[in-house]
């Protein structure tokens, strides 16, 4: 999925900033539906950051500090799910290997293993 397709699907816009302006990769303004992204990121990282930030769309910003870990995990799960959907368009579902997927998208196997496998099972159940 291309960046423009994602923006259209989620009805959001992008606003770029540079590393000299801010030292983070990105954040989202869910009220105005704007993803702010570091324009200096490599395309692969940029996509992951956008997908992660889209995972925050439905989060209540008033609860973010209290539910920080939960919200970040949900945003990471969203990123993994969307990457998996796109990955499986060009990979036979029967040949899926979560380690190969994690390596391709540079997702830590420490925190990513369970999420990758859970999201794969969810997708698999809808396909098979």
N, C-alpha and C positions, 0 to 999 in steps of 0.2 A: 504494500500500500504506500502510495506516495504521500508526502507531507501535505500537499494541497487536497488530496482525497480525505485525509484525516481531518483537516480543518473544516472541510465541507460537511463531513459526516457528523462531527461533533459541534458544528456551528460555532467555531471559535476563530479568533484571529491571532496573529503572531506579532509581537513587537520585540525587536532585537536590541540587545545592549552589548557592549564590549567588555572584555576582561578587565580593562582599565577602569571601567565604571563600576563594576560589581564582580566580586570574586566567586560567585556561585554559578551553577549551570543553568538554572531556570526556576521559575515559580509561576503560579497561576493566579489570576484575579477571576474567581468564579462568578462574581456578580456581573462583571462586564464581559466575561467569557474571552479573556485575553491571556494567552500564554506568553510570558516574557522569557526569552531564551538568549543565552550567550551566543552571539554571532560568530565567535571564534572556535566553536566546537567542530570536531570532525563530523561528517554526515552520519556515521553509524551511531555516535554518541548522541548527536542531536535528536535523532529519531527516538532513541530510548528515553531521553529527557522529556520530549514532547509526550510520549505515551505515558510516562510516569505522571507528569503534571495533569494530563487528562483524567487520570485516576482520582485526582482530588476534586473534580468538578462537583460532585454531589456532597462533598464534606462541608460541614458547618464550620466556618472559620472561627466562630466564637468558642468552639470546643477543641480547636487544634492543639493548643498547649496541653490540655488535659489528656487528649487522645492521640498525642503525637506518634507514638509507636504503632498504634493500630492503623492510623491514617497512612503512615508511610508504608506499612506492610500491604495495605489495600492498594495503594498506588503502584507498588512494585508488582503485585499480583496482576493488576490491570495491564501493566507493561508486558509482562510475561505472556499473558493471554493473547494480547494483540500480536506480539511477535510470533507466537506459536501458530496462530491462524494464518498469518502470512507465510511462515516457514512451511507449513503443511500443504500449501498450494503447489509447492515444487518438490515435496518429499513424500514418498509412499508412507502412509500412516503405519503400515505393518513393519517398516524399517526404522521407525523412530527410535533414536537413541538420545536420551536426555543429556548425557555428558557432551556429545557432539554439538547439540543445540546450545548448551551453556557455553561451550568453548567458542562457537561461532559468534555468539552475541556478547561474549565477555561478561557472563553472569556468574557471580560467585557460587561455587558448588556448596559452600558453607550454608548460606541462607537460601539459595535458589533451588536446591534439589527437591524439597517437598513441594514448593510452589509449582515448579515445572511439571512434576509428576501429577500433582492434583489437577492442574489446568489441562494437561494432556488428556487425563481420564475424562474430564468433563467434555472436551471436544470429541474425543473418541466415542463417547456414548451418543452424541448427536449424529455422528457419521455412520456408525456401524449398527 
